[in-house]
Amino acid sequence: MFSRARLRDRFPLVVAALTTLIQLPAVLWLCWLTRTPLPVLVAVVVSPPYLRQLQSPWQTTAASPTTYLALGWWSACLVFDLLMVPTMLAVRAGAPFGAAWGLAGTLALWMGADAVLGRPRLRRRVVRVEGLPPELDGYRIGQLSDVHCGPHAPEGRVASWVARLNALELDLVTVTGDLITHGSSHVEAVARALGGLRAKDGAFACMGNHDYFTDGEHLVRQLRRNGLTVLRNEGTVIQRNGARLYVAGVDDTWTSRADLERALEARPEGAPTVLLAHDPDLFPEAHSRAVELTLSGHTHGGQLGVPGVPRFSLARFITVWTAGLYRRGRSWLYVNRGAGTTGPPVRLGAPPELAVITLRRA
């Protein structure tokens, strides 16, 4: 029978088996291709040090060259595995042998490095809102999600993401939960970094499930002390040249703190609503209450997915709302892949992101 303890005990063996399977095709082919045992040597040198650190799938390992080398190499091997058949077909079709395999190897190494070292992409999306007042046409909302401040996302890195959003001179900036990984060690750090967020109408945040893997009340106090407005089943009215925008936020769903009805209580009649909800599974309920735009995170876009097929990822196992923009009637949902990571600090096929959503009249 499945248990978390049993999974934890077997996790290192499972990971060792999976990573061996991932590396085997690429390593054997590269050994044949280069006529040297060098690929085997690389696999033997890179993999065991990181595998020895692993105890459970929920563990966050220390930031070290060992971690990034192993995860980058495994990612490169996986990409190379996926490229082997297309490359063979290209060679059979007449492509130069050396050029085809050289391109495959270069692409695999580049994507492997990007999976562990890549900086967040800036995603720009337009949402057309029915009944949006002319004064709000072109209103730009920045979104930072799933920061997971910790060993792999220290204060300085979070502050760099804040600086990128600030440089855009946004109308509103939002943070949609999971600000820390776990524990209390990075609470003050993330509060200081996010306290630097600036926008014309302010910076707003909601809580995620990881934010209660510590003393959530202490985190909220620190965020507010540093200037963020934390919305916990509540909302506020933004005024722009006589037009009104209602910005609401719900609390965490995993700990049963979310209360959408309470969050929308103060919504003025006819005011377009932007809802901060870490968990995208709240979208159907938001749609039923005519919320125009819901901003979520939580999924990380799966963190591991098929490169080039953004919605085919591990996130499919937890929700239908995996990443990107969705629509139901007049309601929109944007699921941010997030900037940080949990567990292994790797993102293959699900790159980190910062988002800017522009509101337009339908």
Buried (B, 14 or more C-beta within 10 A) or exposed (E): EEEEEEEBEEBBEEBBEEBEEBBEBBBEBBBEEEEEEEBBEBBEEBBEBBBEBBEEBBEBBEBEEBBBBBBBBBBBBBBBBBBBEEBBEBBEEEBEEEEBBEBBBEBBBEBBBBBBEBBBEEBEBEBBBEEBBEBBBEBBBBBBBBBBBBBBBBBEBBBEBBEBBBEBEBBBBBBBBBBBBBEEEBBBBBBBBBBBBBBEBBBBBBBBBBBBBBEBEEBBBBBBEBBBBBBBBBBBEBEBEEBBBBBBBBBBBBEEBBBBEBBBEEBEEEBBBBBBBBBBBBBBBBBEBBBBBBBBBBBBBBBBBBBEEBBBBBBEEBBEBBBBBBEEEBBBBBBBBBBBBBBBBBBBBBBBBBBBBBBEEE
